[in-house]
Amino acid sequence: MKKTLKLLIIAFLISIAICSCGKRIVPADVSGGKIKPYDSVTFDYIFVEAIKQKLIGNGGDALKLLEQCIKINPESDAVYFQMAQIVIAFGDNNNGKKYALKALSLNKNNFWYLMMLAGTYYQENNLDSAIIFYEKAVQSFPEKEDLQLTLGNLYSENKKYDKANLIFENLDKKYGINSSSTVAAIKNLMYAGKFDEALKKAELLVQEYQEEILYKGLIAEIYRGKGEPDKAMEVYNQLLNKSPENAQTQLSLCDFFIEEKKYDDLILLLNTVIINSRIGREDKITLFARLIESPEIVKSKGDKLLVSIMVLEAAYGNDDIVLLLRPELLIAQGKLYEAEKRLEEIILIRPDNYYAWEKLLLVYLELKNYKNLQLKGEECATIFNRSFLVKLLYATAANENKNYDIALEELRKANILAGDNKELLLQVLSLKADVYYRMNDYENAFKTFDEAIKNNNEDLTILNNYAYYLAERNLRLKEAENMAKKVIEKEGTNNTFLDTYGWVLYKRGKLKEAAKIMETIIKSGEKDAEYYEHYGYIMKKRKKCDEAVSNFNEAYKLDSTKTYLLKDIENCQGSH
């Protein structure tokens, strides 16, 4: 609070100083050989006010003021830079890059502009673009050798190993064997698969820093890469004997056991890792998350891993993230009901743990437990009223439970939370169309689908659902067929999409083609009552009653709520 107050006072004093000067017109930057004058006093006053609004968290107001600054002086790179910072903080990287690029075009060698663009592209995993701006920075600031090191690492990450090696070698020649460029060079050689070269350089590094265990660990990693696990294990044993509590050694050994599939040794080591205070909480969570993501480990050592997670829970008390590891493992094991129970326990003791709530709602959705999804969704939406996902899940449950007014109201709130995010808005429109359809409000349902397609005519789920509902109503069937066909052309192995296409073909009277599609789905082995029901109607229409009855029976067996099929079975058998 004091810090904010201090900043406001400084901004206020600056504004007073500006206002005390007489109003004057001064030249701006030169552009195209012409000097563009502007009102610097007004510009400075508005700019300071914008910075003040930015500092107290009013980004929207700051942007409006900065836009006024641009009108006064469109050649101000500082204004564009501030705008870039604000919109990137809002998550709008595209406009952030546009503003930053504009700032850079006005001040071509500004270090901070280059770093902002490089960092933004890197966050987007656009390594090529990040490298371009780092190259410019290195060229403009050759004295900043940390930039060269970062550029080398970027080259290495982008698999441009020769370029990376050139940078590291030049730094090594200048400084000799060292803890920065030499280590980076070794890792680059490993990534390039040049393990023998990496080993030679690593041995020089170990000779230079004999007491540094981390560098000896590099040699173990190189042996692993060379496919010599026995030599790697020998090095690890030496490291453990010398420093059994070393964090890097233990974590690297865990990696080794995972790669070599020595899961019994891994489980034994896990408990040592858990109680090692030198290993950070984040590293432990990352390790367990990695294990949970391995189907092979979950299948073979899931129960023992569960015990280790419970030991971790005991070590970290009611840590919100640690508590989620056990239900995550149970989900990975397919034990959804146990995961549900554990998550319910967690939110009881930690009602402010948003991630536990979110995971619980998703488990309810997976189990199709719409009663609890709506009940807990309502509670969660009240506690975390700024969560878009929670609103959407709550609306989904209300829709399934035929509480359509609630569903529409939650979607209205979700729409507000989505803001200008087109992807989120599309999800709202998709579910909203489904709600209207179930309400038998077909006009609004199809209007909503049209709005969604106007926003994105490539979204497969929207196209699929729209086509299916049109077919159900026997409306615009040719258009429905075109939409469904477009979907399967892009994702022809998705049974849900194939089923829609088959159903549309059936409605169009293209029975042979429809049957062929449904046969493909049935042969895939996926058991879904809807598929067998649709196939049954196609067979019935083709006057193949035995096959129709067989599919109707299978559909009814999978979903006993489809009692209307009993009449179709009776009619089919009677006509046979």
C-alpha positions as CSV (number, residue, x, y, z in Angstrom):
1,M,0.0,0.0,0.0
2,K,2.8,2.4,0.9
3,K,4.6,1.6,-2.3
4,T,1.6,2.4,-4.4
5,L,1.1,5.7,-2.5
6,K,4.7,6.6,-3.1
7,L,4.3,6.0,-6.9
8,L,1.1,8.1,-7.0
9,I,2.9,11.0,-5.2
10,I,5.8,10.9,-7.6
11,A,3.4,10.9,-10.6
12,F,1.4,13.8,-9.0
13,L,4.6,15.8,-8.5
14,I,5.6,15.2,-12.1
15,S,2.2,16.4,-13.3
16,I,2.5,19.5,-11.2
17,A,5.9,20.3,-12.7
18,I,4.5,19.8,-16.2
19,C,1.5,22.0,-15.5
20,S,3.7,24.8,-14.1
21,C,5.4,25.2,-17.4
22,G,4.0,27.4,-20.1
23,K,2.3,25.6,-23.0
24,R,4.7,25.2,-25.9
25,I,4.9,23.5,-29.3
26,V,8.1,21.5,-29.9
27,P,9.2,19.4,-32.8
28,A,8.8,15.6,-32.6
29,D,11.0,12.9,-34.1
30,V,12.0,13.4,-37.8
31,S,10.0,11.1,-40.1
32,G,10.6,11.1,-43.8
33,G,12.7,14.2,-43.6
34,K,9.8,16.3,-42.2
35,I,9.6,17.6,-38.6
36,K,6.1,17.0,-37.1
37,P,5.4,19.5,-34.3
38,Y,3.2,18.4,-31.3
39,D,1.9,19.8,-28.0
40,S,4.5,18.4,-25.6
41,V,2.9,19.8,-22.4
42,T,-0.4,18.1,-23.1
43,F,1.3,15.0,-24.3
44,D,3.5,14.7,-21.1
45,Y,0.6,15.4,-18.8
46,I,-1.6,12.6,-20.4
47,F,1.4,10.2,-20.6
48,V,2.1,10.6,-16.9
49,E,-1.6,10.1,-16.1
50,A,-1.5,6.9,-18.2
51,I,1.5,5.6,-16.4
52,K,-0.2,6.3,-13.1
53,Q,-3.3,4.3,-14.1
54,K,-1.1,1.5,-15.3
55,L,0.8,1.3,-12.0
56,I,-2.4,1.1,-9.9
57,G,-3.8,-1.7,-12.1
58,N,-6.2,0.3,-14.3
59,G,-4.9,-1.1,-17.6
60,G,-8.0,-0.2,-19.6
61,D,-8.0,3.4,-18.6
62,A,-4.2,3.6,-19.2
63,L,-4.8,2.3,-22.8
64,K,-7.4,5.0,-23.5
65,L,-5.0,7.7,-22.3
66,L,-2.1,6.3,-24.3
67,E,-4.3,6.3,-27.4
68,Q,-4.8,10.0,-26.8
69,C,-1.0,10.3,-26.6
70,I,-0.7,8.7,-30.0
71,K,-3.1,11.2,-31.5
72,I,-1.0,14.0,-30.2
73,N,2.4,12.4,-31.2
74,P,2.1,9.3,-33.4
75,E,5.9,9.0,-33.5
76,S,6.3,8.2,-29.8
77,D,7.9,4.8,-29.4
78,A,7.6,5.0,-25.6
79,V,3.8,5.1,-25.9
80,Y,3.6,2.1,-28.1
81,F,5.9,0.2,-25.7
82,Q,3.7,1.0,-22.8
83,M,0.6,-0.1,-24.8
84,A,2.4,-3.4,-25.7
85,Q,3.2,-4.1,-22.0
86,I,-0.5,-3.6,-21.0
87,V,-2.1,-5.7,-23.7
88,I,0.4,-8.5,-23.2
89,A,-0.4,-8.5,-19.5
90,F,-4.0,-8.9,-20.6
91,G,-3.0,-12.0,-22.6
92,D,-3.4,-10.2,-26.0
93,N,0.0,-11.2,-27.5
94,N,-1.1,-10.4,-31.1
95,N,-1.8,-6.7,-30.4
96,G,1.1,-6.6,-28.0
97,K,3.5,-7.7,-30.8
98,K,2.0,-5.1,-33.1
99,Y,2.6,-2.3,-30.6
100,A,6.1,-3.5,-29.8
101,L,7.0,-3.8,-33.5
102,K,5.7,-0.2,-34.0
103,A,7.9,1.0,-31.1
104,L,10.9,-0.8,-32.5
105,S,10.3,0.7,-36.0
106,L,10.5,4.1,-34.4
107,N,13.6,3.2,-32.2
108,K,15.4,0.4,-34.1
109,N,18.1,-0.4,-31.5
110,N,16.1,-0.2,-28.3
111,F,17.2,-3.0,-26.1
112,W,14.0,-3.4,-24.1
113,Y,11.8,-3.4,-27.3
114,L,13.9,-6.2,-28.7
115,M,13.7,-8.2,-25.5
116,M,10.0,-7.8,-25.2
117,L,9.5,-9.1,-28.8
118,A,11.9,-11.9,-28.3
119,G,10.3,-12.9,-25.0
120,T,6.8,-12.8,-26.4
121,Y,7.6,-15.0,-29.4
122,Y,9.5,-17.4,-27.1
123,Q,6.4,-17.7,-24.9
124,E,4.4,-18.6,-28.0
125,N,7.1,-21.2,-28.9
126,N,7.9,-19.4,-32.0
127,L,11.6,-20.0,-31.8
128,D,12.5,-18.7,-35.3
129,S,11.0,-15.2,-34.5
130,A,12.5,-15.1,-31.0
131,I,15.9,-15.9,-32.5
132,I,15.6,-13.1,-35.1
133,F,15.2,-10.5,-32.3
134,Y,18.0,-12.0,-30.2
135,E,20.2,-11.8,-33.3
136,K,19.4,-8.1,-33.7
137,A,20.1,-7.6,-30.0
138,V,23.5,-9.3,-30.1
139,Q,24.4,-7.3,-33.2
140,S,23.4,-4.0,-31.5
141,F,24.8,-4.8,-28.1
142,P,27.9,-7.0,-28.7
143,E,29.2,-6.1,-25.2
144,K,26.3,-8.0,-23.6
145,E,27.7,-11.5,-23.7
146,D,24.8,-12.9,-21.7
147,L,22.7,-12.2,-24.9
148,Q,25.1,-14.3,-26.9
149,L,24.8,-17.2,-24.4
150,T,21.0,-16.9,-24.6
151,L,21.1,-16.9,-28.3
152,G,23.2,-20.0,-28.3
153,N,20.8,-21.8,-26.1
154,L,17.9,-20.7,-28.4
155,Y,19.8,-22.1,-31.4
156,S,20.3,-25.3,-29.6
157,E,16.6,-25.6,-28.6
158,N,15.8,-24.9,-32.3
159,K,18.1,-27.7,-33.3
160,K,20.5,-25.3,-35.0
161,Y,23.4,-27.1,-33.2
162,D,26.3,-25.8,-35.4
163,K,25.3,-22.2,-34.9
164,A,25.0,-22.7,-31.1
165,N,28.3,-24.5,-30.9
166,L,30.0,-21.6,-32.7
167,I,28.8,-19.1,-30.1
168,F,29.8,-21.4,-27.2
169,E,33.2,-22.2,-28.6
170,N,34.0,-18.5,-29.1
171,L,33.1,-17.8,-25.5
172,D,35.2,-20.7,-24.3
173,K,38.2,-19.4,-26.3
174,K,37.8,-16.1,-24.6
175,Y,37.2,-17.3,-21.0
176,G,38.5,-20.8,-21.0
177,I,36.6,-23.7,-19.4
178,N,33.8,-22.1,-17.4
179,S,30.5,-22.8,-15.8
180,S,28.4,-21.0,-18.3
181,S,29.3,-21.4,-22.0
182,T,31.1,-24.8,-21.4
183,V,28.1,-26.3,-19.8
184,A,25.9,-25.0,-22.5
185,A,28.3,-26.4,-25.1
186,I,28.2,-29.8,-23.5
187,K,24.4,-29.9,-23.5
188,N,24.3,-28.7,-27.1
189,L,26.6,-31.5,-28.1
190,M,24.4,-34.0,-26.3
191,Y,21.3,-32.7,-28.0
192,A,23.1,-33.0,-31.3
193,G,23.9,-36.7,-30.5
194,K,27.7,-35.9,-30.4
195,F,28.2,-37.7,-27.1
196,D,31.9,-38.5,-27.5
197,E,32.7,-34.8,-28.0
198,A,30.4,-33.9,-25.1
199,L,32.3,-36.4,-22.9
200,K,35.7,-34.9,-23.7
201,K,34.5,-31.4,-22.8
202,A,32.7,-32.6,-19.7
203,E,35.9,-34.3,-18.4
204,L,37.8,-31.0,-18.9
205,L,35.0,-29.3,-16.9
206,V,35.2,-31.8,-14.1
207,Q,38.9,-31.4,-14.0
208,E,38.5,-27.7,-13.7
209,Y,35.8,-27.9,-11.0
210,Q,36.6,-31.0,-9.1
211,E,34.3,-30.3,-6.2
212,E,31.3,-29.5,-8.3
213,I,29.1,-32.6,-8.2
214,L,26.7,-31.2,-10.8
215,Y,29.3,-31.4,-13.5
216,K,30.1,-35.1,-12.7
217,G,26.4,-35.7,-13.1
218,L,26.7,-34.5,-16.7
219,I,29.1,-37.3,-17.4
220,A,26.5,-39.8,-16.1
221,E,23.9,-38.2,-18.4
222,I,26.3,-38.5,-21.4
223,Y,26.8,-42.2,-20.7
224,R,23.0,-42.6,-20.6
225,G,22.8,-40.9,-24.0
226,K,25.6,-43.1,-25.4
227,G,23.6,-46.2,-24.3
228,E,26.0,-47.2,-21.6
229,P,23.7,-47.5,-18.5
230,D,26.2,-49.5,-16.5
231,K,28.8,-46.7,-16.7
232,A,26.1,-44.1,-15.9
233,M,25.1,-46.1,-12.8
234,E,28.8,-46.3,-11.8
235,V,29.0,-42.6,-11.9
236,Y,25.8,-42.1,-9.9
237,N,27.0,-44.5,-7.2
238,Q,30.2,-42.5,-6.9
239,L,28.2,-39.3,-6.6
240,L,25.8,-40.8,-4.0
241,N,28.7,-42.1,-1.9
242,K,30.3,-38.7,-1.9
243,S,27.1,-36.7,-1.4
244,P,24.1,-38.8,-0.7
245,E,21.8,-35.8,-0.1
246,N,22.7,-34.0,-3.3
247,A,19.5,-32.8,-4.9
248,Q,20.7,-32.8,-8.5
249,T,22.1,-36.3,-8.2
250,Q,18.9,-37.8,-6.8
251,L,16.7,-36.1,-9.5
252,S,19.0,-37.1,-12.3
253,L,19.0,-40.7,-10.9
254,C,15.2,-40.6,-11.0
255,D,15.4,-39.7,-14.7
256,F,17.8,-42.5,-15.3
257,F,15.6,-45.1,-13.6
258,I,12.6,-43.8,-15.6
259,E,14.5,-44.1,-18.9
260,E,15.9,-47.5,-18.0
261,K,12.5,-48.7,-16.8
262,K,13.9,-49.6,-13.4
263,Y,10.7,-48.9,-11.7
264,D,11.4,-50.8,-8.4
265,D,14.6,-48.8,-7.9
266,L,12.6,-45.7,-8.8
267,I,9.9,-46.3,-6.2
268,L,12.6,-46.9,-3.5
269,L,14.3,-43.6,-4.4
270,L,11.1,-41.6,-4.4
271,N,10.7,-41.7,-0.6
272,T,14.3,-40.5,-0.3
273,V,13.5,-37.6,-2.7
274,I,10.4,-36.7,-0.7
275,I,12.2,-36.3,2.6
276,N,15.2,-34.5,1.1
277,S,14.8,-30.9,2.1
278,R,17.4,-29.8,-0.5
279,I,15.0,-30.7,-3.3
280,G,12.4,-28.0,-3.8
281,R,8.7,-28.6,-3.6
282,E,8.2,-27.6,-7.3
283,D,10.8,-30.2,-8.4
284,K,9.1,-32.9,-6.4
285,I,5.7,-32.0,-7.8
286,T,7.1,-32.0,-11.4
287,L,8.6,-35.4,-10.8
288,F,5.4,-37.0,-9.6
289,A,3.4,-35.3,-12.3
290,R,5.7,-36.9,-14.9
291,L,5.3,-40.3,-13.3
292,I,1.5,-39.9,-13.4
293,E,1.6,-39.0,-17.1
294,S,3.4,-42.3,-17.8
295,P,0.8,-45.0,-18.6
296,E,3.4,-47.8,-18.1
297,I,4.4,-46.6,-14.6
298,V,0.8,-46.1,-13.6
299,K,-0.1,-49.6,-14.8
300,S,2.8,-51.4,-13.2
301,K,3.5,-49.4,-10.1
302,G,0.3,-47.4,-9.6
303,D,-0.5,-48.6,-6.1
304,K,3.0,-48.1,-4.8
305,L,3.1,-44.7,-6.4
306,L,-0.1,-43.9,-4.6
307,V,1.6,-44.7,-1.3
308,S,4.5,-42.4,-2.2
309,I,2.1,-39.6,-2.9
310,M,0.5,-40.1,0.5
311,V,4.0,-39.8,2.0
312,L,4.4,-36.5,0.1
313,E,1.0,-35.3,1.4
314,A,2.2,-36.0,4.9
315,A,5.4,-34.0,4.3
316,Y,3.6,-30.9,2.8
317,G,0.4,-30.8,4.9
318,N,-2.5,-29.2,3.1
319,D,-0.6,-27.9,0.1
320,D,-3.2,-27.3,-2.6
321,I,-1.1,-28.6,-5.5
322,V,0.3,-31.6,-3.7
323,L,-3.2,-32.7,-2.6
324,L,-4.2,-32.9,-6.3
325,L,-1.6,-35.5,-7.1
326,R,-3.5,-38.4,-5.6
327,P,-6.8,-37.8,-7.5
328,E,-4.8,-37.2,-10.7
329,L,-3.2,-40.7,-10.2
330,L,-6.6,-42.3,-9.5
331,I,-8.0,-40.7,-12.7
332,A,-5.0,-42.0,-14.6
333,Q,-5.7,-45.5,-13.1
334,G,-9.3,-45.2,-14.3
335,K,-10.6,-45.1,-10.7
336,L,-12.9,-42.2,-11.2
337,Y,-15.2,-43.0,-8.2
338,E,-12.2,-43.0,-5.9
339,A,-10.9,-39.8,-7.4
340,E,-14.4,-38.3,-6.9
341,K,-14.4,-39.3,-3.2
342,R,-10.9,-37.9,-2.7
343,L,-11.7,-34.6,-4.4
344,E,-14.8,-34.2,-2.3
345,E,-12.6,-34.7,0.8
346,I,-10.1,-32.1,-0.4
347,I,-12.7,-29.4,-1.0
348,L,-14.2,-30.1,2.4
349,I,-10.9,-29.3,4.1
350,R,-9.7,-26.8,1.6
351,P,-12.8,-25.1,0.2
352,D,-10.7,-22.4,-1.4
353,N,-8.7,-24.9,-3.5
354,Y,-10.0,-23.9,-7.0
355,Y,-8.1,-26.6,-8.8
356,A,-9.6,-29.3,-6.7
357,W,-13.1,-27.9,-7.4
358,E,-12.4,-27.7,-11.1
359,K,-11.0,-31.3,-11.2
360,L,-14.0,-32.6,-9.2
361,L,-16.5,-31.0,-11.7
362,L,-14.6,-32.5,-14.6
363,V,-14.8,-35.9,-12.9
364,Y,-18.6,-35.5,-12.5
365,L,-18.8,-34.7,-16.2
366,E,-16.8,-37.8,-17.1
367,L,-19.0,-39.9,-14.9
368,K,-22.1,-38.2,-16.4
369,N,-23.1,-37.4,-12.8
370,Y,-25.1,-34.3,-13.8
371,K,-27.0,-34.1,-10.6
372,N,-23.8,-33.6,-8.5
373,L,-22.2,-31.5,-11.3
374,Q,-25.1,-29.0,-11.1
375,L,-25.2,-29.1,-7.3
376,K,-21.5,-28.6,-6.8
377,G,-21.2,-26.4,-9.9
378,E,-23.6,-23.9,-8.4
379,E,-21.6,-23.8,-5.2
380,C,-18.3,-23.5,-7.1
381,A,-19.7,-20.8,-9.4
382,T,-20.6,-18.8,-6.3
383,I,-17.2,-19.1,-4.7
384,F,-15.2,-18.6,-7.9
385,N,-17.5,-16.3,-9.8
386,R,-14.7,-15.2,-12.2
387,S,-14.1,-18.7,-13.6
388,F,-15.3,-19.2,-17.2
389,L,-14.8,-23.0,-17.1
390,V,-16.9,-23.4,-13.9
391,K,-19.8,-21.4,-15.5
392,L,-19.6,-23.6,-18.6
393,L,-19.6,-26.8,-16.6
394,Y,-22.5,-25.6,-14.4
395,A,-24.5,-24.6,-17.5
396,T,-23.7,-28.0,-19.1
397,A,-25.1,-29.8,-16.0
398,A,-28.2,-27.6,-15.9
399,N,-28.8,-28.3,-19.6
400,E,-28.6,-32.0,-19.0
401,N,-31.0,-31.7,-16.1
402,K,-33.4,-29.7,-18.2
403,N,-33.0,-26.6,-16.1
404,Y,-32.7,-24.5,-19.2
405,D,-33.2,-21.1,-17.6
406,I,-30.3,-21.7,-15.3
407,A,-28.2,-22.9,-18.2
408,L,-28.9,-19.8,-20.2
409,E,-28.2,-17.5,-17.3
410,E,-24.8,-19.1,-16.6
411,L,-24.0,-18.9,-20.3
412,R,-24.8,-15.2,-20.2
413,K,-22.3,-14.8,-17.4
414,A,-19.8,-17.0,-19.2
415,N,-20.2,-14.8,-22.3
416,I,-19.2,-11.7,-20.2
417,L,-16.2,-13.5,-18.8
418,A,-15.1,-14.6,-22.2
419,G,-14.6,-11.0,-23.2
420,D,-13.0,-10.8,-26.7
421,N,-11.7,-14.3,-26.7
422,K,-13.2,-15.8,-29.8
423,E,-12.4,-19.4,-28.8
424,L,-14.3,-19.1,-25.5
425,L,-17.1,-17.2,-27.1
426,L,-17.5,-20.1,-29.5
427,Q,-17.8,-22.6,-26.7
428,V,-20.6,-20.4,-25.2
429,L,-22.5,-20.2,-28.5
430,S,-22.1,-24.0,-29.1
431,L,-23.7,-24.9,-25.7
432,K,-26.3,-22.1,-26.0
433,A,-27.4,-23.5,-29.3
434,D,-27.8,-26.9,-27.7
435,V,-29.8,-25.5,-24.8
436,Y,-32.2,-23.8,-27.3
437,Y,-32.6,-27.0,-29.3
438,R,-33.5,-29.0,-26.2
439,M,-36.0,-26.3,-25.3
440,N,-37.6,-26.9,-28.8
441,D,-36.7,-23.3,-29.6
442,Y,-35.4,-24.3,-33.0
443,E,-35.4,-20.8,-34.4
444,N,-33.0,-19.5,-31.7
445,A,-31.0,-22.7,-31.8
446,F,-30.2,-22.3,-35.5
447,K,-29.7,-18.6,-35.2
448,T,-27.1,-19.3,-32.6
449,F,-25.4,-21.9,-34.7
450,D,-25.3,-19.4,-37.6
451,E,-23.7,-16.8,-35.3
452,A,-21.1,-19.4,-34.2
453,I,-20.3,-20.4,-37.8
454,K,-20.0,-16.7,-38.7
455,N,-17.3,-16.4,-36.0
456,N,-15.5,-19.6,-37.1
457,N,-16.7,-21.7,-40.0
458,E,-13.9,-24.2,-39.4
459,D,-14.8,-25.4,-35.9
460,L,-15.6,-29.1,-36.3
461,T,-17.8,-29.5,-33.2
462,I,-20.0,-26.6,-34.2
463,L,-20.3,-27.9,-37.8
464,N,-21.0,-31.4,-36.5
465,N,-23.7,-30.4,-34.0
466,Y,-25.4,-28.1,-36.5
467,A,-25.5,-30.8,-39.1
468,Y,-26.9,-33.3,-36.7
469,Y,-29.7,-31.0,-35.4
470,L,-30.7,-30.0,-38.9
471,A,-30.9,-33.7,-39.8
472,E,-33.0,-34.4,-36.8
473,R,-35.5,-31.7,-37.9
474,N,-35.3,-32.8,-41.6
475,L,-34.2,-29.2,-42.5
476,R,-31.7,-28.1,-45.1
477,L,-30.4,-31.6,-45.4
478,K,-28.1,-30.9,-48.4
479,E,-26.5,-28.1,-46.3
480,A,-26.3,-30.5,-43.4
481,E,-24.6,-33.1,-45.5
482,N,-22.0,-30.6,-46.8
483,M,-21.2,-29.6,-43.2
484,A,-20.9,-33.2,-42.0
485,K,-18.8,-34.1,-44.9
486,K,-16.4,-31.2,-44.3
487,V,-16.0,-32.4,-40.7
488,I,-15.1,-36.0,-41.6
489,E,-12.7,-34.9,-44.3
490,K,-10.7,-33.2,-41.6
491,E,-11.2,-35.8,-38.9
492,G,-12.4,-39.0,-40.4
493,T,-11.6,-41.3,-37.5
494,N,-13.8,-39.7,-34.9
495,N,-16.8,-41.9,-34.4
496,T,-19.1,-39.1,-33.2
497,F,-18.5,-37.2,-36.3
498,L,-18.9,-40.3,-38.5
499,D,-22.2,-41.1,-36.8
500,T,-23.5,-37.6,-37.6
501,Y,-22.5,-38.0,-41.3
502,G,-24.1,-41.5,-41.4
503,W,-27.3,-40.1,-39.9
504,V,-27.4,-37.2,-42.3
505,L,-26.9,-39.6,-45.2
506,Y,-29.8,-41.7,-43.9
507,K,-32.0,-38.6,-43.7
508,R,-31.0,-37.8,-47.3
509,G,-32.1,-41.3,-48.4
510,K,-28.5,-42.4,-49.2
511,L,-29.0,-45.7,-47.3
512,K,-26.1,-47.7,-48.7
513,E,-23.6,-45.0,-48.0
514,A,-25.1,-44.5,-44.5
515,A,-24.8,-48.2,-43.7
516,K,-21.2,-48.3,-44.9
517,I,-20.3,-45.4,-42.5
518,M,-22.1,-47.1,-39.6
519,E,-20.4,-50.4,-40.2
520,T,-17.1,-48.7,-39.9
521,I,-18.1,-47.3,-36.5
522,I,-19.5,-50.6,-35.2
523,K,-16.3,-52.4,-36.3
524,S,-14.2,-50.0,-34.3
525,G,-15.5,-51.7,-31.2
526,E,-16.7,-48.5,-29.5
527,K,-19.9,-49.3,-27.6
528,D,-22.4,-46.5,-27.8
529,A,-26.2,-46.9,-27.8
530,E,-26.6,-44.1,-30.2
531,Y,-24.5,-45.8,-32.9
532,Y,-26.5,-49.1,-32.7
533,E,-29.8,-47.2,-32.7
534,H,-28.9,-45.3,-35.8
535,Y,-27.6,-48.4,-37.5
536,G,-30.8,-50.1,-36.6
537,Y,-33.0,-47.5,-38.3
538,I,-30.8,-47.6,-41.4
539,M,-31.2,-51.4,-41.6
540,K,-35.0,-51.1,-41.0
541,K,-35.3,-48.6,-43.8
542,R,-33.3,-51.0,-46.0
543,K,-35.9,-53.7,-45.0
544,K,-33.2,-55.8,-43.3
545,C,-35.3,-56.5,-40.2
546,D,-33.1,-59.1,-38.5
547,E,-30.1,-56.7,-38.5
548,A,-32.3,-53.8,-37.4
549,V,-33.7,-55.8,-34.4
550,S,-30.2,-57.0,-33.5
551,N,-28.9,-53.4,-33.4
552,F,-32.0,-52.1,-31.6
553,N,-31.5,-54.7,-28.9
554,E,-27.9,-53.8,-28.5
555,A,-28.8,-50.1,-28.2
556,Y,-31.4,-50.9,-25.6
557,K,-29.0,-53.1,-23.7
558,L,-26.5,-50.3,-23.5
559,D,-29.1,-47.7,-22.6
560,S,-32.3,-49.0,-21.0
561,T,-33.9,-45.5,-21.1
562,K,-34.4,-46.0,-24.8
563,T,-37.8,-47.8,-24.2
564,Y,-39.2,-46.4,-27.5
565,L,-37.0,-48.9,-29.3
566,L,-39.1,-51.8,-27.9
567,K,-41.9,-50.7,-30.1
568,D,-39.6,-50.6,-33.2
569,I,-38.3,-54.1,-32.3
570,E,-41.9,-55.3,-32.0
571,N,-43.0,-53.7,-35.3
572,C,-39.9,-55.0,-37.1
573,Q,-40.5,-58.5,-35.9
574,G,-44.1,-58.3,-36.8
575,S,-43.4,-57.3,-40.3
576,H,-40.8,-60.0,-40.7
